[in-house]
C-alpha cells in the first residue's frame, strides 16, 4: 500500500455498502476509503475542481497585481515655506530585506516540508492531501484578497516621495500647463496627483499600493495554517500536559511570520497598519482553510482528523478513519482508532485511562452531527 497508506485498526468496520467501496477501490467521486492511498485518477476525480479554481484564482490575482492602481490618489508635498507636509512618506527607497517572492516561497515551502516530515509517523496520503490543499486554499485566497485591496484602495508607501520625485511646476495650476483637475488643489493648493511625479513609472505605481502588506498576508496565511496543523498533530492544547518543546514548535511559525512582517517596517516598504491588515487577512484565511479540511480547529478531540470530500464527519469514535493521524504518542494519542470506542476514550496499553464522555446516539436512528458531544 505504500508509505501513505494506513492499515485499518482492529475491529474497525469497512462499511462497504454504506461507503460505496470494495477491496480498497474507489467506486465514485464521493465514497472512498481515507485509510487507502488512491490512484492518481481517483484522486483527480475529487480534486480537479479545486485545481481549476486555484488556476483561475491565480490568473485573476496575477492580472490584478499587474494592473495599474485604480484610484487617483492625491498627496501633499510641501507647505509654502518648503516644509514637507507628511515626513512619513518621505523615507528613502531601500532594498527589501525579504522580497515578496521569498516571503511567498517560505510561507508555502516550509509548511509543506513540515507536513511531509510529519508523515514519518502519520503515514496518511489524505492527511498530506488535506494539509497541502488547505495550505494552498489559504495562500491563494489571501493573495487574491489583498491584491484587490491594493488595486482599489492602496495608499502611499513610506518611500513614496523619494520614488515620485515630484516637480510641482508640472501641476495643472502652473501657467500654460494642462493636467489633472486635482493638481494644486485642496486647502492652500498643496495637494497633487501623480502627474507631477518624474520618477520611474513602475516604482511610482508600486508605491501607490501600500495597503495592505502582501508580504504579511502571505506569511500569516502560510505560517498560521502551519501553527494550527502542528497544534492538532502534537496535541499541544488538549487533554494532557505536553512537553515544552511542543509549545516552542507550535509558535515558531508565528515568530517567522512576525519577523517577515516586521522587516517591512525596517526597510520602510510598509506602515505598521499595512502590516497589521495583512496579518489579519492571512490569519483569517488560514483559520478558514484549515477548518475546511480538518474536523475542528480548537476541539482537541477532532482537530487532527482530515475531512472526507463526500461523507460527513459524525464526530463519534465508532469506526472513524484516521483517528490516529497525528504525531504524538503521549497520553494514549496515536494508539489506533480501536482505542476510541464506547462512551469513553480508552487508552489500551497506557494504563486504561478513561477519556471524555459524549451523548449517546439514539438507537435505530441515523446518526447526526447534533447527536454528539
N, C-alpha and C positions, 0 to 999 in steps of 0.2 A: 504493500500500500504506500510505501514511501515515507519520507520524513514528515510530511504534513498530514499524514493520516493517523487517526486515533482509533484504538480498539474500544468497542462499547464496554462499559462497565458490566461486571457480573450482575445478572438479574435485571438489566435494562431491557425493556421490550423494544422490538423493532417497529411495531405498529405498521406492518406492511400495507394493510388495507387502508388505514386511515391516512397514512403519509403518502401513499401512492408510489412506493418504490420497492423493487425486489432485487435481491442479490447485489445491493450496493449500487444499482444503476438508476440514474435519474429518468423518470418517466415523462415529466413535463417541466415547464419553467417554474412551477410553484413548489412541488414536492421534491425535495432532495435531502439526503442524509447529511447532517452537519459534521458527522464523525468521519466521513469518507471524502477523500480528495476527488474532485470531479475531473472529467476530461476537459480539454480546452473548449470544445464545443458546448458542453454542458454549462461551463462557467460563463461562456459568452451569451448563452440564452438568457441568463438572469442579469447580465451586466451591460449588455450592449446599449441600452437606453441611457445609462449613466455615462458611458463613453461618448456617445453622441452629444449629450448635454454638456459635458465638460469641454468638448471641442468647440461647440457653439459659444459657450460662455467665454472660453479663452479667446476666440476670434473677436467677440464683442468687446471684451476688455482691452485687447490689443488695439483695436480700432479707436476706441475712446482715448486710450493712453497716447496714441499718436496724433490725435486731433488737437487743434489749437484751442486755447481757453475760450469758452463760450461767452462769458460776460465781458463788458467793457468796464474795467475797474479804474476808478480814479484814485490818485495818490497825491499827497503834498510833497513838495521838495524842500524849499527854504522859505523862511519869512523874508520880509523886505530888508532886514539887516544882515541877511546871509546865514542865519542860524538854521540848521537842519531841523525840520519840524518833528520828525519821528526818528530819532537815532537808532531805534531797534530795527529799522530797515536799512541801515547804512553800514552794516558789518562788512568786512572784506570777504570776497569769494575765496573759499579754501577748498582743498582737496578733501573729498569724503573719506572718513575713517573706514567706513564699511559701505561699499557701493550697493545699490539696490539689488543687483543681480546676485551678489554674495549673500545678502540678507535673505532673499527668497530661497537660494540654494541651501543655506544652512537650515532654514525653517522646514525644508522638505526632507533633505537627506539625513539629518540627524535623527528625527523621529522614525524614518523608515529603517535605518540601521538598528535602532533600539528595538523596534518591533520584530525585526528578523532575529536579533540576538535572543530575544525572549523565547523564540521557538526552540531553543536548546532544551527547554523543559516543556513548553506548552504543546509543541508539535501539532499545530492545527492549521490547515490551509485556510479555513474560513475565518480564523482569528486574524491571520495575516491579511486576508482579503478585506475584512471589515475595518481593520486598523488602517490600512493604506488608503482604501476607498474613502473612509471617513476623513482622513487627513487631507485628501485632495478636495473633498467637499468643502472643508474649512478654508483651505488656502485659496481655491478658485473663487468661491462666493465672496470671501473677504476682499480679494483683489478687485473683482468687478465692482463691488460696492464702493470701494474707496476711489477708484478711477472716475466713477461717475460724479462723486463729490468734488474731486479735484477739478474736473472739467466744468461743472456747472456752478461751483461755489469758489473753490480755490482760495487765494489770498497771497499776500506778499511774503516772500521768504526773507529771513534776516539780512541776506546779502542783496536784496533787490536793487537798491540804488547803485551799488557797485557794478552790477551787471547791466542795468539800464543805461548808465552814463547819460543822465538827462541833459538836454540843451533846451532851455526854456525859450530860446529865440525861435524855435520851431513851432511854438504854440500858435493856435489859431488867432489869439488876440494880438499877435505881433503884426506890425504894419505890412500889408501885402501878402500875408501867409494865410492859406486856407487849410483848415484842419478839422478835427473832431469838435463837436459843439461843447464838449466838457473840458477842453483845454483852457487854462486860465480862467477857471470857473470857481464857484463857491465863494465863501466869505473872504474878502480881500483878494480874491482871484489867485489863490495859491494852489488850486487843485488842477491836475493834468491827467491825461491818459497816455498810453504807451507810444503815441505818435511822436513824443518828444525824446524817446529813447534812441540812442545812437549805437548801442552795443550789439552783440550777436543775437539774431532773432530767436534762435533755438534756446539760448540761455535765458533770454527775456521771457519767452513763453513758459519755460520751466519754472522760473522764479515767480510767476504769477499763480502757481498751483501748489501752494504750501500746505493747504489744509485738505484732508488730513495726511499724516505721515504714512507713506506706503511701506517704508522700512518697518515701522512699528506695527502696522497692520499685519504684514507677513510674519514677522517674528512672533507676535502673540497668537496668531491663528495656528501656527505650527507648533509652538512650544507649549501653549496651554493645552492643546489636544494631547501632546505627549505627557503632560502633567496628569491629566485625567486618566490616561491609559496606564501610567505607572502606578497611580494610586489604586486603580482597580486590580491590577495584576499582582501588586505587592501587598495589598490589603493593609495599607498604612493607617487609614481611618476606618477601622472595622471593629470587631468584637474581641480583640486581644491586644496586648501591649507589644508592639513590634520593636525591633532594634533601631537604634538611632540612624544607622546608615540608610535606612529606607526613607526616613524623613529628608535626609540630605539629597538622596537620589530624586525624590519627587520634586523638590524645589529647585534643583539645578536647572531645569529648563526655564523656570520663571526668572532665575538670575540671568540666564543667557538672553532672554527676550528683553529684560530691563536694560541690560548693558548695550544691546544693539540700539534700542530706542534712545537711551540716554546719550549715546555717542553723537546723535544728531543735533543735540543742543551744544555740544563741544565744537563740532566743525561748522556750527551756525548754518545748517541747512533747514532747520525747523525751529519753531517756537514750542514752548512747553505744551501749549494747548493742542498743537498739531499732533504731538507725540501721544498725549493723553487720549485724544479722539481715536487715533489709530489703534492704540492698545485696547480701547473699549470695543471697537469694531471687531478686531481679531479675536478677542476673548468671547464675545457673543457668538461669533461664527463657530469657534472651537467647541463651545458647550453644545450648540445646536447640532453640529455634525456628529459629535460623539454620541449624543442621545439618539440620533437616527440609527446608529449602527450597533449600539450596545443597549442592554436591557435596563440600565439605570445610570445615573451619574453619581449620586451620593449614597444610594442604598447599597451598603457593602455586601448584601446577600446576593445581588444580581448584577452589579455594575461591571463585572468581568465577562459576562456572557454575550457573545456575538448574536445578533438577532437574525432570524431566518427571513428570507425575502417574501415568502408566501404563507407562513404559518405564524399565528400569534403566539407570543410567549405567555404561557399560562401562569407563570410565577408560582409553580409548585415544584416540589423536588421529585415528583414521580416521572421517571424515565426521561428526565431533561438531558439534552445533549450539550456537551461542552461545559458541564457544571464545574469541572476541574480544569478549565482552560486558564490557568494562572501560574505564576512563577513560585509563589511562596508555598512552603510545606509546613508552616507553623500552625499550631492550634487546630489541626485537623484539616486545614485547607489543602486542596490539591490531592486528596487521597482517593478520588474517584467518585463518580456520580452515585455509586451504590451507597456512599456514606450519607446521602441525602434521601431519607425515606421516612415514612410515617409522619407523625406530627412534630417531630423534632429533628434537628440536625445532629446526628450521631457521628462520632469520630472513631470508627473501628481501628483498633491498634494504637490509639492515643489516649487510653485511659477511659474510654467510654464517656467522654464529656458531652453532656447534653447541650443543645444549642438553643434555637429560637422556635417559638410556637407560631402556628398560623391557624386561621379559622378553618374548620373542616369544610370540605366540599360536599355539597348536597349529593347524596347517593341517588343514582338513577337519573341524574340530570347532567347535561353538558357543562363542563367547567368554563367559567367566565373569568375575565380579568378582575372583576369586582368581588369575586369569591375568595380572594386571597389576603393573607397577612392581616 
